[in-house]
């Protein structure tokens, strides 16, 4: 099965997007706190993004394991 450039980009985006969101949120939280701006809701967004990332990777892991078990 050949992979095209579009497939590789899609896979890279799927794997990198949750990490990119968490990084941007943390960078924004850190940057704003350095200049003295305090936004309490931004801490909640950070927690929500972290929880969503953990759930996303748990789902992907379960799906991978179930596929491996069904192949064997």
C-alpha positions as CSV (number, residue, x, y, z in Angstrom):
1,X,0.0,0.0,0.0
2,X,1.5,3.3,-1.1
3,X,1.2,6.4,1.0
4,X,0.7,9.7,-0.6
5,X,2.0,13.0,0.6
6,X,-1.6,14.0,1.6
7,X,-2.0,10.8,3.7
8,X,1.3,11.6,5.5
9,X,0.2,15.1,6.2
10,X,-3.1,14.0,7.5
11,X,-1.5,11.5,9.9
12,X,1.0,14.1,11.0
13,X,-1.8,16.6,11.7
14,X,-3.8,14.0,13.6
15,X,-0.9,13.1,15.8
16,X,0.4,16.6,16.3
17,X,-2.8,18.7,16.7
18,X,-3.5,17.9,20.3
19,X,0.1,18.6,21.3
20,X,0.0,21.8,19.4
21,X,-3.1,23.0,21.1
22,X,-1.7,22.2,24.5
23,X,1.6,24.0,23.7
24,X,-0.2,27.1,22.4
25,X,-2.4,27.2,25.5
26,X,0.6,26.9,27.9
27,X,2.5,29.5,25.9
28,X,-0.4,31.9,26.1
29,X,-0.9,31.2,29.8
30,X,2.9,31.7,30.5
31,X,3.2,34.8,28.3
32,X,0.2,36.6,29.8
33,X,1.3,35.8,33.3
34,X,4.7,37.2,32.6
35,X,3.2,40.5,31.6
36,X,0.9,40.6,34.6
37,X,-2.4,39.6,33.0
38,X,-4.4,37.0,34.9
39,X,-7.2,35.2,33.1
40,X,-8.7,32.5,35.4
41,X,-10.7,30.9,32.5
42,X,-7.4,30.2,30.7
43,X,-6.4,27.8,33.4
44,X,-9.7,25.9,32.9
45,X,-9.1,25.8,29.1
46,X,-5.7,24.3,29.8
47,X,-7.3,21.6,32.0
48,X,-9.9,20.9,29.4
49,X,-7.3,20.6,26.6
50,X,-5.2,18.3,28.7
51,X,-8.2,16.1,29.5
52,X,-9.2,16.0,25.9
53,X,-5.7,15.0,24.8
54,X,-5.6,12.2,27.3
55,X,-9.0,10.9,26.2
56,X,-8.0,11.2,22.5
57,X,-4.8,9.1,23.0
58,X,-6.6,6.6,25.2
59,X,-9.2,6.1,22.5
60,X,-6.5,5.7,19.8
61,X,-4.6,3.2,22.0
62,X,-7.7,1.1,22.6
63,X,-8.5,1.2,18.9
64,X,-5.0,0.1,18.0
65,X,-5.0,-2.7,20.5
66,X,-8.4,-3.9,19.4
67,X,-7.2,-4.0,15.8
68,X,-4.1,-5.9,16.7
69,X,-6.2,-8.5,18.6
70,X,-8.6,-8.9,15.8
71,X,-5.7,-9.5,13.3
72,X,-4.1,-12.2,15.4
